[in-house]
Amino acid sequence: MSKPAIGFIGLGLMGGAMVGRLQDQGYDLTVLGNRDRTYLDQALARGASEASTGREVAAASDIVMLCMGTSDHVESRMRGADGVLAGLKPGATVIDFGTSLPGSTRTLGEETQAAGGTYLDAPLGRTPSHAKDGLLNIMCSGDKAAFDKVEPVLQDLGENVFHLGALGSGHTIKLINNFFGMTVANAMAEAFAMADVAGVDRQQMYDVMAAGPLHSGMMDFVKGYGVDEDPNQLAFAIKNAAKDVGYYARMADEAGVDSIMSKCALAALTEARDTGRGDDMVSQMVDFYAAKFGK
């Protein structure tokens, strides 16, 4: 049975790893990158075709995948004379793998349906290293028939593939997930900095905390830098974390509720980003808190 033709827009760290995995699995790809051509050129060297617009990507593809930084980026690639919607094949599926605002997702779903296709949101869990091996967590939502149609492709990309109901549910759950994760990461980063203030050993503090019910993967990721000086166990930039927690707060506001717990994490991440730490990894928030404490 022939594999669907795939278009992929957004070959950053995660998108590039996903494209490599798709090529490993024998898919033909048409790709559209951004200013950094590192992963784009790698894909071209392995036989992918390069498009210059979203419209060209869509015209060549049965499935169009987007892995982009913000809802604004996704909307700009979807709309307009050179956008994906302008070139969409009848019956094609568009999948947004990024972390986007649910309201934007639902609006794009309506526009995609009007253009003759189907829109799915499928935000991701885990890291680019998992993507290389097809071990992502994929939180997909939208039309079930469209999901069933593309599920074999998603299974080639993910170890755990979920269908979560109506369009936008995936992005909603992902924002809640990232809010929780970034709140835990910031709490652990401050804990390491406070250990310095209090004059206790970081490793010993971690050993005690990890022996009890507080132990988590996120704790270990932050310990990877706070103790072991490896920032890349959690390959997620502070600027991206600030964006995601900001989207969570915006989602709460649009729902008419006031998020209490997100305020501290968002304030810290935003200050760190705005003072030159945006490209650092989230585990390096340890240094942000240490600097705040004068240590």
C-alpha positions as CSV (number, residue, x, y, z in Angstrom):
1,M,0.0,0.0,0.0
2,S,1.5,3.3,-1.0
3,K,2.4,5.9,1.6
4,P,0.8,9.3,1.6
5,A,2.8,12.3,0.3
6,I,3.7,14.5,3.2
7,G,4.4,18.2,3.3
8,F,6.2,19.5,6.4
9,I,6.5,23.2,7.4
10,G,8.8,24.2,10.2
11,L,12.1,22.3,10.3
12,G,13.5,23.5,13.6
13,L,15.0,21.2,16.3
14,M,11.8,19.1,16.7
15,G,10.5,19.4,13.2
16,G,13.9,18.5,11.7
17,A,14.0,15.4,13.9
18,M,10.5,14.4,12.8
19,V,11.3,14.8,9.2
20,G,14.3,12.6,9.6
21,R,12.2,10.0,11.2
22,L,9.6,10.2,8.4
23,Q,12.4,9.8,5.8
24,D,13.7,6.8,7.7
25,Q,10.2,5.3,7.3
26,G,10.2,5.8,3.6
27,Y,7.9,8.8,3.2
28,D,8.2,11.3,0.3
29,L,8.4,14.8,1.7
30,T,8.0,18.3,0.5
31,V,9.5,20.7,3.0
32,L,9.4,24.4,3.8
33,G,11.8,25.7,6.4
34,N,12.8,29.1,7.9
35,R,15.9,31.2,8.3
36,D,18.0,28.3,9.7
37,R,18.5,25.8,6.9
38,T,20.4,23.2,9.0
39,Y,17.6,20.6,9.1
40,L,16.1,21.7,5.8
41,D,19.3,21.0,3.9
42,Q,19.7,17.6,5.7
43,A,16.2,16.7,4.5
44,L,17.0,17.8,0.9
45,A,20.2,15.8,0.9
46,R,18.1,12.7,1.7
47,G,15.7,13.3,-1.2
48,A,13.0,15.7,0.1
49,S,11.7,18.4,-2.3
50,E,11.8,22.1,-1.3
51,A,8.8,24.4,-1.7
52,S,8.9,28.2,-1.4
53,T,5.3,28.7,-0.1
54,G,2.7,26.9,2.0
55,R,0.5,26.8,-1.1
56,E,3.2,24.7,-3.0
57,V,3.5,22.4,0.0
58,A,-0.2,21.8,0.1
59,A,-0.5,21.2,-3.6
60,A,2.1,18.4,-3.4
61,S,0.8,16.7,-0.3
62,D,-1.9,14.4,1.0
63,I,-1.0,15.4,4.6
64,V,0.4,18.8,5.6
65,M,2.2,18.9,8.9
66,L,3.2,22.1,10.7
67,C,5.7,22.3,13.6
68,M,5.9,26.0,14.4
69,G,6.5,28.3,17.3
70,T,3.3,30.3,17.8
71,S,-0.3,30.5,16.7
72,D,0.6,33.6,14.7
73,H,3.2,31.6,12.8
74,V,0.7,28.9,12.0
75,E,-2.0,31.3,10.9
76,S,0.5,33.1,8.6
77,R,1.4,29.9,6.9
78,M,-2.2,28.7,6.6
79,R,-3.8,31.9,5.2
80,G,-3.3,34.2,2.3
81,A,-2.7,33.8,-1.4
82,D,0.5,31.7,-0.8
83,G,-0.9,29.9,2.2
84,V,-1.7,26.2,2.8
85,L,-5.4,26.7,2.4
86,A,-4.9,28.2,-1.1
87,G,-3.3,25.0,-2.4
88,L,-5.0,22.3,-0.3
89,K,-6.0,19.2,-2.1
90,P,-9.6,18.0,-1.7
91,G,-9.7,15.6,1.2
92,A,-6.3,16.5,2.5
93,T,-5.5,16.6,6.2
94,V,-3.6,19.4,8.0
95,I,-1.9,18.6,11.3
96,D,-0.6,21.2,13.7
97,F,2.1,19.6,15.9
98,G,3.0,22.9,17.6
99,T,1.6,24.3,20.9
100,S,-1.1,26.7,19.8
101,L,-4.0,28.5,21.2
102,P,-7.2,26.3,21.2
103,G,-9.3,29.2,19.9
104,S,-7.0,29.7,16.9
105,T,-7.0,26.0,16.3
106,R,-10.8,25.8,16.1
107,T,-11.0,28.8,13.7
108,L,-8.4,27.3,11.4
109,G,-10.4,24.0,11.5
110,E,-13.4,25.8,10.2
111,E,-11.4,27.5,7.4
112,T,-9.8,24.2,6.5
113,Q,-13.1,22.5,6.2
114,A,-14.4,25.3,4.0
115,A,-11.3,24.7,1.7
116,G,-12.2,21.0,1.4
117,G,-9.8,19.5,4.0
118,T,-9.7,18.5,7.6
119,Y,-7.6,20.1,10.4
120,L,-6.2,18.2,13.4
121,D,-4.3,19.5,16.3
122,A,-1.6,17.1,17.6
123,P,0.8,18.7,20.0
124,L,3.8,16.8,21.2
125,G,5.3,15.5,24.3
126,R,8.9,14.4,24.9
127,T,12.0,15.7,23.1
128,P,13.7,15.8,19.7
129,S,15.8,12.8,20.7
130,H,12.6,10.9,21.1
131,A,11.4,12.2,17.7
132,K,14.4,10.7,15.9
133,D,13.4,7.2,17.1
134,G,9.6,7.6,16.7
135,L,9.0,7.8,20.4
136,L,7.0,11.0,20.8
137,N,3.8,11.4,22.8
138,I,1.2,12.7,20.3
139,M,-2.0,14.4,21.7
140,C,-4.2,14.5,18.6
141,S,-7.8,15.8,18.5
142,G,-10.3,16.6,15.8
143,D,-12.5,14.6,13.3
144,K,-12.2,10.9,14.2
145,A,-12.4,9.7,10.6
146,A,-9.5,12.0,9.6
147,F,-7.6,10.8,12.7
148,D,-8.1,7.1,11.7
149,K,-6.9,7.9,8.2
150,V,-3.6,9.4,9.4
151,E,-3.0,7.3,12.5
152,P,-0.6,5.0,10.7
153,V,1.7,8.0,10.0
154,L,1.3,9.2,13.6
155,Q,2.3,5.8,14.8
156,D,5.5,6.0,12.8
157,L,6.3,9.2,14.7
158,G,5.0,8.4,18.2
159,E,5.2,5.7,20.9
160,N,2.0,6.9,22.5
161,V,-0.7,8.3,20.1
162,F,-3.9,9.6,21.7
163,H,-7.1,10.8,20.2
164,L,-8.6,13.3,22.6
165,G,-11.9,14.3,21.2
166,A,-13.1,17.5,19.6
167,L,-10.7,19.8,17.7
168,G,-8.7,21.9,20.1
169,S,-8.7,19.4,22.9
170,G,-5.1,18.4,22.2
171,H,-3.8,21.9,22.4
172,T,-5.9,22.5,25.6
173,I,-4.4,19.4,27.3
174,K,-0.9,20.3,26.1
175,L,-1.1,23.8,27.5
176,I,-2.2,22.4,30.9
177,N,0.6,19.8,30.7
178,N,3.2,22.5,29.9
179,F,1.9,24.8,32.6
180,F,2.3,22.0,35.2
181,G,5.7,21.0,33.9
182,M,7.1,24.5,33.8
183,T,5.8,25.2,37.2
184,V,7.5,22.1,38.6
185,A,10.7,23.0,36.7
186,N,10.8,26.5,38.2
187,A,10.1,25.2,41.7
188,M,13.0,22.8,41.4
189,A,15.3,25.4,39.9
190,E,14.6,27.8,42.8
191,A,15.1,24.9,45.3
192,F,18.6,24.4,44.0
193,A,19.3,28.1,44.2
194,M,17.9,28.2,47.7
195,A,20.1,25.3,48.7
196,D,23.1,27.6,47.9
197,V,21.6,30.4,50.0
198,A,21.0,28.1,52.9
199,G,24.5,26.4,52.6
200,V,23.3,22.9,51.9
201,D,24.6,20.6,49.2
202,R,22.6,20.4,46.0
203,Q,23.2,16.7,45.5
204,Q,22.2,15.9,49.1
205,M,19.1,17.9,48.8
206,Y,18.1,16.2,45.6
207,D,18.8,12.8,47.1
208,V,16.4,13.4,49.9
209,M,13.7,14.9,47.7
210,A,14.0,12.1,45.1
211,A,13.6,9.4,47.7
212,G,10.1,10.5,48.4
213,P,6.8,11.2,46.5
214,L,8.2,14.5,45.0
215,H,10.4,12.5,42.6
216,S,9.6,13.1,38.9
217,G,11.1,13.2,35.5
218,M,11.0,17.0,35.5
219,M,12.9,17.1,38.8
220,D,15.6,14.9,37.2
221,F,15.8,17.1,34.1
222,V,16.5,20.2,36.3
223,K,18.9,18.2,38.4
224,G,20.7,17.4,35.1
225,Y,21.9,21.0,35.0
226,G,21.6,22.0,38.7
227,V,24.0,19.2,39.8
228,D,25.4,17.6,36.7
229,E,25.8,20.8,34.6
230,D,24.1,19.3,31.5
231,P,21.4,21.7,30.3
232,N,20.3,19.5,27.4
233,Q,18.5,16.7,29.2
234,L,15.4,19.0,28.8
235,A,16.0,20.5,25.3
236,F,13.3,23.2,25.8
237,A,14.2,26.9,25.6
238,I,13.1,29.4,28.2
239,K,11.6,31.6,25.6
240,N,9.4,28.7,24.4
241,A,8.4,27.9,28.0
242,A,7.4,31.5,28.6
243,K,5.3,31.4,25.4
244,D,3.5,28.2,26.5
245,V,2.8,29.3,30.0
246,G,1.6,32.6,28.6
247,Y,-0.8,30.8,26.3
248,Y,-2.1,28.8,29.2
249,A,-2.8,32.0,31.1
250,R,-4.5,33.5,28.1
251,M,-6.6,30.4,27.7
252,A,-7.7,30.7,31.3
253,D,-8.5,34.4,30.8
254,E,-10.5,33.6,27.7
255,A,-12.4,31.0,29.8
256,G,-13.3,33.7,32.4
257,V,-11.1,32.4,35.2
258,D,-8.0,33.7,36.9
259,S,-5.1,31.3,37.0
260,I,-3.2,31.6,40.3
261,M,-0.5,29.1,40.0
262,S,0.8,30.1,36.5
263,K,1.6,33.7,37.7
264,C,4.9,32.9,39.4
265,A,6.3,30.6,36.7
266,L,5.2,33.1,34.0
267,A,6.8,36.0,35.7
268,A,10.1,34.2,36.2
269,L,10.3,32.8,32.7
270,T,9.3,36.2,31.2
271,E,11.9,38.1,33.2
272,A,14.6,35.5,32.3
273,R,13.7,35.7,28.6
274,D,13.7,39.5,28.7
275,T,17.1,39.7,30.4
276,G,18.9,37.7,27.8
277,R,18.3,34.1,28.9
278,G,15.7,33.3,26.3
279,D,17.8,30.8,24.4
280,D,19.0,29.0,27.5
281,M,17.3,25.7,28.4
282,V,14.6,25.6,31.1
283,S,16.9,23.7,33.5
284,Q,19.2,26.8,33.4
285,M,16.6,28.7,35.3
286,V,18.7,27.5,38.2
287,D,21.2,30.3,37.2
288,F,18.4,32.8,37.0
289,Y,17.3,32.2,40.5
290,A,20.9,32.0,41.8
291,A,21.5,35.4,40.3
292,K,18.3,36.8,41.8
293,F,19.5,35.5,45.2
294,G,23.0,36.9,44.7
295,K,24.6,33.5,44.6
